[in-house]
Amino acid sequence: MTPTHLRLAIINRGRVMIVDEPIPNHPAAIADLEPACAQLHSKSRRAIHFQLRDPADGRAVLVMEHGATKFQPLKGF
């Protein structure tokens, strides 16, 4: 079952922070989030990573890889 909302996880040097505000699992809502994450990611010297996770089990659904500007499905899944 596809979740209606996702949780943004910000990972910094192994520490994970889950943002309280849920993100609608909708392409337009995810696209609105991408520019801010991409800008933070480009300035972090690869220390910060972003994931959109399923709130039911915490599994990463979408990730923003190094140098990317968009969230993509997790590779290998």
Beta strands, then each sheet from edge to edge (+ up, - down):
strand 1: 5-12
strand 2: 15-18
strand 3: 23-24
strand 4: 48-53
strand 5: 60-64
strand 6: 72-73
sheet 1: 2+ 1- 3+
sheet 2: 2+ 1- 4+ 5- 6+
end
